[in-house]
Amino acid sequence: MKLYTHAKRGGLYEIVSGSARLQCSTAPEFEEQLGKAHWTVYRNVDTGAVYVRLTDEFMDGRFAEVPDK
């Protein structure tokens, strides 16, 4: 399991899904704007909370991969 740490908050996270797509049938304008983007689904290792973030944001330096020990 690859772990990542958040640059500002320092929490530990693992990716639940490497890539997800937004589907929003009740608000087509959101799907048109955001549905083509790729999203990363990730989980806080300590709390279990699950988050979704644009993959470009996840990989832009906000998170750093924790080296294997």
Secondary structure by P-SEA (a helix, b strand, c coil): cbbbbbcccbbbbbbcccbbbbbbcccaaaaaacccbbbbbbbcccccbbbbccccccccccbbbbccc
